Amino acid sequence: METEKAAQVTCTIYNPVTNRALTTLKALGVREYHLQPSRAVVLRRRASFLGLGAGIVLEEEPADKVIFFVPLADAKAVVQSLAAACDLNVPGHGSVVYEEVDIGRDSAWRAHPVTPGPRTDDVVTEENLASLTCTVQQGRADRIVKSVLGLGLPMPQVTTGEGTGLREKLGLIRVAMPAGKDVVHAVASQHESTEILGSLVDSARLDRFGSGFIYESPIACGVVNSMVIRGQRHSASIEQLIGAVDKLMGSTDWRKRSLGGEESAKRHKYLHDLVSLTLSCNEGRASDLVKAATVAGARGATINKVRYARIDGATSPVSAAREMTDLVIGKDVVDDISESLVEAGVFDDAAAGVVSIKPVTVACFHATAKR
């Protein structure tokens, strides 16, 4: 499968900001996007009469993940334009990041130039970031979310999907393994992301069979929401003070601290030399495509429902109802799996597939999490 370089932009925002973000995409000249409903989680400082019942609790709000591709050369300006238009520098509004990917040339997406908006130079982006993605059985995301927030990572988002691939190989055992999955997404500084991943491995108990899977991939740059706790009682929040110090120091490296993940790293054996193959296709086709990938060497995947929209109104074989999945695979089987997907019709009009590949820094699941 021939590929070309591109940028995958992911904007994670609360529902009230979504329309503003989509209006900005139209102004930028972005022609299409995928939207995935999710729930964003923060900590809320709860006050009560005379201090009774006061404390910190989890609070969820409906949110959206808007995912689209742009030429790599335009990616940073697009991120800055979205951040400026949606005031993402304000704690609690959301985040926007981009990752460098290799996208299949026969995919339904076609590269075209975009027009970044004004005010981009005023937006400060962070570099050396990492994406953390943890898949667990449905209903078990809260433990991961609490750990993420406890480590100081803002606005983890939870999406839901259906597990497939590996589950089908288990025969009668799969009856005891629910198909529903929760996927927790978070962004961390690259210099402490692996240590954070180690802490999350323990939180998710990935040493247990069927407990889940976690991986880390690099983010080129972005504007990351800094809201962790709501209900501030001072004129400036901790997040605003940290943001000010970030600007003074010129990076986020000063935040590095001991997170307890070093001991976890010694106990667990991590997987390397992996990539994440992201596949989006018309609804109803993902299951067959994942089966073809599994035969070629993929372990399994979680299929998520997403919505597709064409901003410019052009006709396309791409359906409004789409499915998306991430296949974390070894570099040595990328060609075999890619060819298997092509033979299964991933780029035919019936599937109208988009295939993109990005590097995975490290990953861990039950077979590698040795006690």
N, C-alpha and C positions, 0 to 999 in steps of 0.2 A: 504494500500500500504506500503510494507516494504521499508525502506530507509537505506542509508549508508552515512557517512560523507565524504565530498569531498570539494575541493576548486574550485570555478569558477574564472578563471583568465580573465581579460578584458584588452586588450592592445589597447589604442586609439592613433593612429599615423597618420601623414600626409602621403599621397601617396608615396612620394619618399623613405620613410623608410619602407614601407610595405614588400617589397621583403627581406630586411635584417631581419625583424622580422620572416618571414616565414622560412627562412633558419635556423634561430636560433632554431625554434621549432623542425625542423627535427633533428638538432644536439642534442637537449635535449631528443629526443625520444618520443615527443608528437605525437600521431598517427593521430589525427583528430582535426579539428577546424571549427568554423562557422565564416564567414566574412560578415559584414554588412557595406555597403557604407554609408557615412555620410558627413556632411560638418562641418568643424571646424571654429570657429569664434574668431578673435582677434580684438583689437583696433589698428589702424595704425595712427601714428603721420605723418600728411601730411604737407610737406613744399612746399613753392611756392616763386616765384620771389617777393622780397621786402616784404615778409610776407603776400601778398594778397592770400586769399583762404586757408591760413594755418589753421590747426585744427586737430581734431581727428575724424576718421571715422571708421565704421565697415568694416572689410575685411574678406571674406570667402575663404577657400581653401578646395579642395576635401580631404577627410580623410577616414580612415577605422577603424572599430571596429573589432578586432580579439578576439573571445570568445572561450575558451576551458576549459576543466576540468582536474585536476591533483589530485593525492592523497594529502590530507591535510598536511601530514608531509613534502612534497616536495614543497609546494606552495611558501614559502618565497624565497627559493633558485632559483626557476624558475623565480620569479619576478626580483630578483637581476641579474640573467643571461641575461634576456631580456633587462633590463635597461643598463647593461654593453655593450652588443653587439650592441645596437641601440643608445648608447650615450644619453639616456633619461635624464641624469643629466644636459644636455645642454638645456637651456630655448628654447622652441619652437619645440623640436623634438617630444614630446608626453608624454604619461603617461602609467603606467602599475600598476594594483592593483589586489588584490584578496579578495574574499568574501567567508566566510564559508557557505556551503549549505548542505542540506540533499537531496540526489539524489535517485530517485526510483531504486530499485535493478533490476527491469525488463527493465530499460531503455536501449537504444541502446548503451550507453557508458559503457565501462568496465574499472575498475581501473587497472592500470599497473604502475610499477615504472618508473621514468624518471632519466636522468643523468644530473644534473646541470653542467654548464660549469665553467671555471676558472674565477677569478677576482670577484667572488661574495662577498667576504669579504670587498672589496673596495667600495661597493655600500651601501649608507646610505638610509634606508627606513623610511617612516613616518608611525606612528601608530595613532590610535584614529582619523580615517577619517570617512567620511560619504558620501554616494552617494545621490544626489538629482535628481529626475526624474519628469519632469513636462510635461503633455500631454495637448495640446491645439488644437484648430481647425487649419487646414492647412493654412499657410500664416500669422499666428499670433505669430510665434516664436520669431520674432525680438524684441518684447517688453520684453520678458523673457530674451533673450540673452543680451540685453543692461543692464538690471538690474543685471544679473549675473556678467558681466564684471565690472559694476559700483561698485559692492560690493567687487571687487578685486579677484574674482574667475577666474582662468585661463582656457582657451581653452574649453568653452562649446561646445558640439557637438549636432547637430540637425539631427535626422533621421526622415523618413516619414513612415506612415503606413495607415491602413484603420480601422476605428472604427467599432466595431460590438458588439453584445450582448445587452447592454442597448438600443442602437439605435433602434433595431428591436422591442423593447417593446413599442415604442412611437406611433405606428400607423401612422396616417397622419402627425403628428407633425415632424416625422423624415425627411420629405421632406425639411423642413426648416433648418435641421441640416446636414451640409456637412459630408460625410463619411471620407474624407481625414483628417489625423491628423499629426501634428508635435510633436515630442518628443524631449525635451531638456534635455541633460544629463550634470551634473556638479559634481565636487568633492570638498568638503569643510572640514575644520577641525571640528571634532565632537563637540568641546566645544562651537562652535558658529553656528553650522549647523541649529539648530531649530530656532534661531533668524533670520538667513538668509532665511529659509523657510517662516517665517512670512512675511518678506519683499516681497518675490516672490508671496505670496498669493495676496497681494495688487496689485502688478504689473500685474498679470494675471487676476485680477478681478474675482477671483473664487467664489465671492458671487453671480455671475450671473448664471442663469440656462444654462447648456450646455457649460460653458466656459472652463472647463478642470478639471484636477486632478493633485495633486502633492504629492509625498511621499518621505520619507527619510529612508535609510537602512544603517546599519553599514558596514564599510570596515575594514578588519583585518589589512592590511598594504599595502604599495605601494610606488612607485616613481611617484610623480605628477608633471606634466609640470607647470612651474611657469611663462610662457609667458602670459602677459596680454596686453601690448602695444608694438608694433613694431616701429622701426624707432628711436632707441636710438641715442643720440648725445654725449654720454660720453664713456669713456674707459670701464666702468663697468655699466651694466644696474641695475635698481632697483631690478629686480628679482634675479640677481646674488648677490647683497648686502644682500637681505633678506635671500637667501639660506645660505650665510656665517654666518649670525647671528643665523639662525636655528641650525647650527652645533655647534656654540659656546654655545648656550643656552640648547642644548640637546633635544629640542622639538619645536613645533610651538605654544605653549601656550602663549608665550609672545605677539603674534599678536592680542590677543583678544581685541576687541574694540566695541563701541556701534554702532549698525547698524540700529537702528530704528525699529527693529523687535519686541521689547518687547511690544510696544503698540499694534501691530498687534496680538500678542499672546493673549492679553487680550480681543480683539474684537472677535476673532475667536475660535470656539470650534474644537479641533483636535480629530482625531480618533486614538485610540491605540488598542493594542491586535490584531494586524494584521500580516499577512505574505504575501510575494510575491511568488506566484507559477509561475515559468517560464516554459513554454512549447515550445519545438521545435519539428517539425514534417515535413514529406514530404509535398511538395507543393500540395495544394488542399484539405488537410485534416483539417487544423486549424479551418475553419469556423464551421464544424460539431462538433468538439471537444469543441470549445468555447460555442456552443449552449448547449451541454450536461452539461458543467460546469455552465452555466447560470441557467438552470433548477434546478440544485442542490444548488444554492445560490449565485453564482458569479454575480457581477453587470454588467460586460462588459469588453472589452479589445480592444487593438489596435494591429492588426496583421501586422507584418513587414516581408518583403522579405529578406532572407539571403542566402548566398552561402555556401555550405558544401564541404569540401575537405578531402580526406583520404590521409595522407602523406605516409603511409607505403604501399599503393597500394593494400591492402587486399580487397577482395570482401565484400560487405555489402548491406543490404536492404535500407540503407540510401541514398536518392537521393541527387544529387548535388544542386537541387533547393529545398530550405527549407523555412518554415515559422516559425516565433517565436513570442510569445506573453507573456506578464506579467499579471497575474491575481492577483490583490491585494484583499485579502479576509480575513475574520475573522478567528481567530484560531478555533472557534467553528464549522466551516463548512469545515475544511480541509479534514477530513475523508470522508464526504459525497461527496465532489467534486472530491477527488482522486478516490473513487470507481466509480463515474459516468464516469470519464475519462477512467478508466480501462474497464468498460462495453462498452464504445463507441469505444474501439479498439485502445487506444493510444499506446499500446506496440505491436500491431500486425505489421507484415512486411509491410503492406500497408502504415502505418503511421510512423513506426520506430521512435516512440516518445522518447524524453528525458524529464523527469520531475524533476525539482529541486525546493527546497523550502528554502527561507531565511527569516529572521525576518525583519519586518518593524517597525521602531521606532515611526514614527508619519506620519499621512496623513491628507489631507484636500481636500474637494471638495465643490460644491455649497450648498449642504444640511447642511454642518457643518459650513460654513463661514457666521456667523450671524453678521449683522451690528447693 
